[in-house]
């Protein structure tokens, strides 16, 4: 049989919950994403809790809560300790996302599910990879290769390809086939016939319009509200889709010369943009080329002001403005407070650019028709005063005394244990008094000072007079002095990255913005006060799709082109999942699965696979030809056995000649350019390439499957025919 593959959804199946899936490849267990919602409901993680200690590796695809939000909690509470793999932007922006989430929670509640230290500890396990980098796993995962590829949707977004024994398992969720202002489109369409494709049905029922018109409608709706004296709130994520919105606003504000202020407000807004400025190589080709030609960084925002607290907004009062604030769910964070302030004014607008998570305030406001009033909880952290402060200080003093007593008891036990281990008696604290006196009169190292002892302690017979600790210097010396190990004075790359990220002191400098750091470093005792209130929703509520995902029509087209042997559908409403499942089952030559949460499906390949070793004698006679990153050759051999292993040996008789094989994939547009450079008159006509006056080159067969296409040369057997054929052959590798 082929490589054993099993898939088990832990969350995000037949629903729009957070993404988390267990993938077992020959017993090696991958956790594909580790998502959580902004509600931080621990009951959602029960399926993950059952398997977390058995996970061997974690693959992260995108830097938002829905894909990595549960990672710190799982590392701290659920026993997850596996190495984590992600691209550099997913690592950096995911870290900032978790900082922002913690700070937003901590400011309005006694949040204790994880701390900033837990976030740091979780992300210290991350191994950062580059796009298309093949990473070979070790130990239990020997023989498995993982590689991240461009997914679109979010900066650093990843399509994961997992390869074992020549079979590919592709994990591709939330991909985008469209190029955007700061991102390239996904490369998923370049994959052909993987053994397993795991993808989502999130947008299977949605179709999108033209991007330019969408951007235009977006700007027009903002300008219309601002022109009437209203303000606009855009609830956004911390460091994901908000980057595209910032570029759109900055560009159109500059083109139209608009003067309305735009603010980007999160706890880590300045850090987010600073990091993004250094990620140009992860963005669209046009952004990298622009920087190379004129050193123009797309994220040197001219019209957007970055702020990390609400004081700047309060100074403006009712001035028309656009505010992009986290969090997108409106559950906590700056967006929650600003919504409460803006909702009662009919001239204001709350514009949602993504569907709200189930159970959140944002989702409640996106129903049609929207509610006229909603209940919200307003919370804030205030310093303790008066009797509360006195009681708090007394409690802290009591706790300190208890900890000091516990520490002294532990130290005393350790001291007794260390002395007791050196004594010959099994219990040195219970010793015969006569033998003690006898030992003393016989003359011990303590002389006549036997009465100067700790009560209950008798020195063992092997003891010596007390002295200062002595440590022998075991360093090696040569003719020039002590031998120095350079590794002791060289900071490892991981330590350098960690120090750059964490800064100095207690680790808060450099990883979150100054205001947030001061808030956390403030040791003033505080408490959280809350009150429930009803908000009258009089402002306009609008949803526009800026999620950056492929729509239903494009998802179906991409899946048809990839043509996996087995297809696993996850993450989508029940209606969307069933719709895409029926469509693929009807139109694809693939086995289609849509498992429920905690349902394990076996998608092991039906093909038989064997490992065969090539003998040295056979390899010495092979002539390889370079094909991209690989070398290929035609091999005639016989299968034999050596030490119970299959081995290919040179044939015992002369093999029959084989037909020539042309290897490669030719695009007619590239061939047209090649012939034009050779001086031929070439043009496209009816989907075929007309060369000169008589010869036509065309492709026939299924365009969705490269292997089933053929190139046909049509025309009379003249001199031009043979010349065109020779040029065509030159575009392939001949075996």
NORZI-V766160 format. One record per residue. N is the residue number from 1. D_CENTER is the distance of its C-alpha to the mean C-alpha in Angstrom with 1 decimal. Layout:
[[N:D_CENTER] [N:D_CENTER]]
//
This chain:
[[1:32.3] [2:29.0] [3:25.8] [4:25.3] [5:22.3] [6:21.8] [7:19.3] [8:19.3] [9:17.6] [10:17.1] [11:16.4] [12:16.2] [13:19.1] [14:22.3] [15:20.9] [16:18.3] [17:16.8] [18:13.2] [19:11.4] [20:11.8] [21:13.6] [22:15.5] [23:16.2] [24:19.1] [25:20.2] [26:23.6] [27:23.0] [28:19.7] [29:17.3] [30:13.6] [31:11.6] [32:9.5] [33:7.1] [34:8.8] [35:9.8] [36:12.9] [37:15.3] [38:16.9] [39:19.9] [40:18.4] [41:20.8] [42:20.7] [43:22.6] [44:19.5] [45:18.1] [46:21.3] [47:20.2] [48:17.3] [49:19.8] [50:22.0] [51:19.8] [52:17.4] [53:19.8] [54:20.0] [55:16.4] [56:16.3] [57:12.7] [58:9.2] [59:6.8] [60:3.2] [61:4.1] [62:4.2] [63:4.9] [64:7.8] [65:9.9] [66:10.2] [67:6.8] [68:6.4] [69:9.9] [70:11.8] [71:10.2] [72:13.1] [73:15.6] [74:15.0] [75:15.3] [76:18.4] [77:20.2] [78:19.2] [79:19.5] [80:16.0] [81:16.3] [82:14.5] [83:12.6] [84:8.8] [85:7.5] [86:5.0] [87:6.8] [88:8.8] [89:8.2] [90:4.5] [91:6.3] [92:9.4] [93:8.9] [94:6.9] [95:9.8] [96:12.3] [97:11.3] [98:12.1] [99:15.2] [100:16.4] [101:16.1] [102:18.0] [103:20.6] [104:21.2] [105:21.9] [106:23.9] [107:26.2] [108:27.4] [109:27.3] [110:27.6] [111:23.9] [112:23.6] [113:20.7] [114:18.8] [115:19.6] [116:18.2] [117:19.1] [118:17.1] [119:13.9] [120:14.9] [121:15.7] [122:12.4] [123:10.5] [124:13.4] [125:12.4] [126:9.4] [127:10.7] [128:9.8] [129:10.8] [130:12.4] [131:12.7] [132:15.3] [133:15.4] [134:16.8] [135:15.9] [136:18.6] [137:18.1] [138:21.1] [139:23.3] [140:22.7] [141:20.3] [142:22.8] [143:23.1] [144:19.6] [145:17.7] [146:14.0] [147:13.1] [148:10.3] [149:12.1] [150:12.3] [151:11.5] [152:12.7] [153:12.3] [154:10.0] [155:10.0] [156:7.8] [157:7.1] [158:7.5] [159:10.3] [160:10.5] [161:14.1] [162:15.5] [163:19.2] [164:22.0] [165:25.7] [166:25.3] [167:23.5] [168:20.2] [169:17.8] [170:15.4] [171:12.5] [172:12.4] [173:11.7] [174:12.1] [175:13.3] [176:16.0] [177:19.1] [178:20.5] [179:20.3] [180:19.9] [181:21.1] [182:18.1] [183:16.2] [184:17.4] [185:17.6] [186:15.7] [187:17.3] [188:17.2] [189:20.9] [190:21.7] [191:20.9] [192:24.2] [193:25.1] [194:22.3] [195:23.4] [196:20.8] [197:18.6] [198:16.4] [199:15.9] [200:16.4] [201:19.7] [202:18.6] [203:20.7] [204:23.3] [205:26.1] [206:25.3] [207:26.6] [208:26.1] [209:28.7] [210:28.9] [211:26.4] [212:29.2] [213:31.1] [214:28.1] [215:27.6] [216:31.3] [217:31.6] [218:28.9] [219:30.7] [220:34.1] [221:33.2] [222:32.2] [223:35.3] [224:37.6] [225:36.6] [226:36.7] [227:40.1] [228:41.6] [229:40.6] [230:37.6] [231:34.1] [232:30.7] [233:27.7] [234:24.3] [235:21.9] [236:18.4] [237:14.9] [238:14.2] [239:12.3] [240:11.4] [241:14.4] [242:16.8] [243:16.5] [244:18.2] [245:20.7] [246:21.6] [247:22.5] [248:24.5] [249:26.4] [250:27.1] [251:28.4] [252:30.6] [253:31.9] [254:33.0] [255:34.5] [256:36.5] [257:37.3] [258:36.3] [259:36.8] [260:35.2] [261:32.7] [262:29.0] [263:26.9] [264:23.2] [265:23.2] [266:20.4] [267:20.6] [268:18.4] [269:19.5] [270:21.1] [271:18.4] [272:15.8] [273:18.3] [274:19.3] [275:15.8] [276:15.5] [277:18.9] [278:17.9] [279:15.2] [280:17.9] [281:17.3] [282:14.0] [283:16.0] [284:18.8] [285:21.7] [286:24.2] [287:22.4] [288:22.4] [289:26.1] [290:27.2] [291:26.1] [292:27.8] [293:31.0] [294:31.6] [295:28.9] [296:27.8] [297:24.4] [298:23.2] [299:21.8] [300:25.1] [301:25.7] [302:29.4] [303:29.8] [304:27.0] [305:27.6] [306:24.9] [307:25.9] [308:24.7] [309:27.5] [310:29.9] [311:33.0] [312:32.8] [313:32.7] [314:35.6] [315:37.7] [316:37.5] [317:38.9] [318:39.3] [319:38.6] [320:36.7] [321:33.1] [322:29.6] [323:27.0] [324:23.2] [325:22.2] [326:19.4] [327:18.8] [328:18.8] [329:20.1] [330:23.2] [331:23.1] [332:23.0] [333:22.5] [334:24.6] [335:24.4] [336:26.2] [337:29.0] [338:29.5] [339:29.7] [340:32.4] [341:34.3] [342:34.1] [343:34.6] [344:38.3] [345:39.1] [346:39.7] [347:39.2] [348:35.5] [349:32.5] [350:29.2] [351:27.0] [352:23.9] [353:21.5] [354:19.4] [355:20.5] [356:20.6] [357:19.2] [358:22.0] [359:24.3] [360:23.4] [361:25.9] [362:24.3] [363:24.6] [364:28.2] [365:29.1] [366:27.9] [367:30.5] [368:33.5] [369:35.8] [370:33.9] [371:35.4] [372:38.1] [373:37.2] [374:34.4] [375:34.4] [376:32.0] [377:31.8] [378:32.2] [379:31.4] [380:31.6] [381:32.0] [382:35.5] [383:37.3] [384:39.7] [385:43.4] [386:46.8] [387:47.2] [388:43.5] [389:42.8] [390:45.7] [391:44.6] [392:41.0] [393:42.5] [394:44.8] [395:42.1] [396:40.0] [397:43.2] [398:43.9] [399:40.4] [400:40.8] [401:44.2] [402:42.9] [403:40.2] [404:42.8] [405:45.1] [406:42.5] [407:41.5] [408:45.2] [409:45.8] [410:43.0] [411:44.3] [412:47.8] [413:46.7] [414:44.9] [415:48.1] [416:50.4] [417:48.2] [418:48.2] [419:52.0] [420:52.5] [421:50.8] [422:53.4] [423:56.4] [424:58.4] [425:59.0] [426:56.5] [427:56.6] [428:57.7] [429:58.1] [430:60.9] [431:63.6] [432:67.4] [433:69.1] [434:72.0] [435:69.8] [436:68.1] [437:71.4] [438:72.6] [439:69.6] [440:70.2] [441:73.9] [442:73.3] [443:71.6] [444:67.9] [445:65.7] [446:65.9] [447:69.7] [448:71.5] [449:68.5] [450:67.5] [451:67.8] [452:64.9] [453:62.1] [454:59.3] [455:60.7] [456:59.9] [457:58.8] [458:60.9] [459:60.0] [460:59.7] [461:62.4] [462:60.0] [463:59.0] [464:60.0] [465:60.7] [466:57.7] [467:56.3] [468:53.3] [469:50.3] [470:50.6] [471:47.8] [472:49.0] [473:47.6] [474:46.5] [475:45.3] [476:46.4] [477:48.8] [478:50.0] [479:52.6] [480:50.4] [481:49.5] [482:46.5] [483:43.9] [484:40.6] [485:37.2] [486:35.1] [487:31.9] [488:33.0] [489:32.9] [490:29.8] [491:26.5] [492:23.6] [493:20.7] [494:18.4] [495:21.0] [496:21.4] [497:17.8] [498:18.0] [499:21.4] [500:20.3] [501:17.5] [502:19.7] [503:23.0] [504:26.3] [505:28.0] [506:26.0] [507:22.6] [508:22.5] [509:23.7] [510:21.3] [511:18.2] [512:19.5] [513:22.3] [514:25.9] [515:27.0] [516:24.2] [517:24.9] [518:28.6] [519:28.1] [520:26.4] [521:28.9] [522:31.8] [523:33.6] [524:35.9] [525:36.1] [526:34.8] [527:34.4] [528:32.8] [529:35.2] [530:34.5] [531:36.5] [532:36.1] [533:37.3] [534:37.8] [535:36.6] [536:38.5] [537:36.2] [538:38.4] [539:35.9] [540:34.6] [541:31.4] [542:29.7] [543:26.6] [544:25.5] [545:22.6] [546:20.2] [547:17.0] [548:16.5] [549:16.5] [550:19.1] [551:22.1] [552:24.0] [553:26.3] [554:23.7] [555:21.6] [556:24.8] [557:25.7] [558:22.5] [559:22.7] [560:26.4] [561:25.8] [562:23.2] [563:25.7] [564:24.0] [565:26.4] [566:24.6] [567:22.5] [568:20.5] [569:19.9] [570:17.7] [571:16.6] [572:19.6] [573:22.9] [574:25.6] [575:27.6] [576:24.8] [577:23.8] [578:27.5] [579:28.3] [580:25.7] [581:26.7] [582:30.4] [583:29.9] [584:28.0] [585:30.6] [586:33.4] [587:32.3] [588:30.3] [589:31.5] [590:28.7] [591:28.4] [592:26.4] [593:24.9] [594:23.5] [595:23.2] [596:23.5] [597:21.5] [598:22.3] [599:24.2] [600:23.7] [601:24.6] [602:25.6] [603:24.6] [604:26.2] [605:27.8] [606:31.5] [607:32.2] [608:33.8] [609:32.3] [610:34.1] [611:33.4] [612:36.2] [613:37.1] [614:38.9] [615:42.0] [616:42.8] [617:46.0] [618:44.2] [619:41.6] [620:44.4] [621:45.8] [622:42.7] [623:42.3] [624:38.6] [625:37.6] [626:34.5] [627:32.2] [628:29.2] [629:27.2] [630:29.4] [631:33.0] [632:35.0] [633:38.5] [634:40.9] [635:41.9] [636:45.0] [637:45.0] [638:46.2] [639:44.2] [640:45.6] [641:44.8] [642:44.5] [643:43.8] [644:42.6] [645:40.0] [646:40.2] [647:41.1] [648:42.1] [649:45.5] [650:47.6] [651:49.7] [652:53.2] [653:54.8] [654:54.3] [655:51.6] [656:52.5] [657:51.3] [658:48.1] [659:47.5] [660:45.5] [661:41.8] [662:40.0] [663:36.3] [664:34.0] [665:32.8] [666:35.0] [667:34.4] [668:37.8] [669:36.8] [670:36.1] [671:39.4] [672:41.2] [673:40.2] [674:41.3] [675:44.7] [676:45.3] [677:44.8] [678:47.5] [679:49.8] [680:49.6] [681:50.0] [682:47.0] [683:45.8] [684:43.8] [685:46.1] [686:45.0] [687:41.7] [688:43.6] [689:44.2] [690:47.9] [691:49.0] [692:52.4] [693:55.1] [694:54.9] [695:51.6] [696:48.6] [697:45.2] [698:43.0] [699:40.1] [700:40.8] [701:38.8] [702:35.5] [703:33.1] [704:30.1] [705:30.8] [706:31.4] [707:33.5] [708:35.9] [709:36.9] [710:40.1] [711:41.6] [712:45.3] [713:47.9] [714:50.8] [715:54.1] [716:57.4] [717:57.7] [718:58.6] [719:57.7] [720:54.7] [721:53.3] [722:53.2] [723:51.8] [724:48.9] [725:48.2] [726:48.2] [727:45.7] [728:43.5] [729:43.7] [730:42.7] [731:39.2] [732:38.5] [733:38.6] [734:41.8] [735:41.9]]
//
